[in-house]
């Protein structure tokens, strides 16, 4: 079986992702000094929603392809949080 080699760019993206993911935990710990957990959670969700909304607007994303699939998507979201 041959060993698959990944390009350097893939490793750099992985390091960037790991750094971003890990840094968020340290920043939440610092934020807990000044904010309640509910405020931090709301802020993180709000920032994520604004970011994703901006991406959707930039790419001119349409929700028409999800028409009729909302109940299934909501069920997956609800069970995914458990």
C-alpha positions in Angstrom: 0.0 0.0 0.0 1.4 3.3 -1.1 1.8 6.2 1.4 -0.2 9.2 0.4 1.6 12.5 0.6 -0.3 15.7 1.2 0.8 19.1 -0.2 2.3 21.7 2.1 -0.8 23.9 1.6 -3.0 21.2 3.1 -0.8 21.0 6.2 -0.8 24.7 6.6 -4.6 24.8 6.4 -4.8 22.1 9.0 -2.5 24.0 11.4 -4.5 27.2 10.8 -7.7 25.3 11.6 -6.2 23.7 14.8 -4.9 27.1 15.9 -8.3 28.8 15.4 -10.2 26.0 17.1 -7.8 25.9 20.1 -7.6 29.6 20.5 -11.3 29.9 20.9 -11.3 27.9 24.1 -8.6 30.1 25.6 -10.5 33.3 24.6 -13.7 31.9 26.1 -11.9 31.3 29.4 -10.7 34.9 29.3 -14.1 36.2 28.5 -15.7 34.4 31.4 -14.0 37.0 33.7 -16.2 39.8 32.3 -19.2 38.1 30.7 -21.7 35.4 31.7 -21.7 32.0 29.9 -25.1 33.0 28.3 -23.6 36.3 27.0 -20.6 34.5 25.5 -22.8 31.9 23.9 -25.1 34.5 22.4 -22.1 36.5 21.1 -20.5 33.4 19.5 -23.8 32.5 17.8 -24.4 36.1 16.7 -20.9 36.4 15.2 -21.3 33.0 13.4 -24.7 34.0 12.0 -23.4 37.3 10.7 -20.4 35.6 9.1 -22.5 32.9 7.5 -25.1 35.4 6.4 -22.4 37.4 4.8 -21.1 34.4 2.9 -24.6 33.6 1.7 -25.1 37.1 0.5 -21.7 37.2 -1.2 -22.3 33.9 -3.0 -25.9 34.8 -3.7 -27.1 31.6 -2.0 -30.8 30.7 -2.4 -32.8 28.7 0.1 -35.1 27.5 -2.6 -33.3 24.2 -2.8 -34.3 23.5 0.8 -38.0 24.1 0.3 -39.9 21.3 1.9 -36.9 20.0 3.7 -37.0 22.3 6.7 -38.7 19.8 9.1 -36.0 17.2 8.5 -33.2 19.9 8.8 -34.7 21.1 12.1 -34.9 17.6 13.5 -31.2 17.0 12.5 -30.2 20.3 14.2 -32.2 19.4 17.4 -30.7 15.9 17.7 -27.2 17.2 16.8 -27.2 19.5 19.8 -27.9 16.6 22.2 
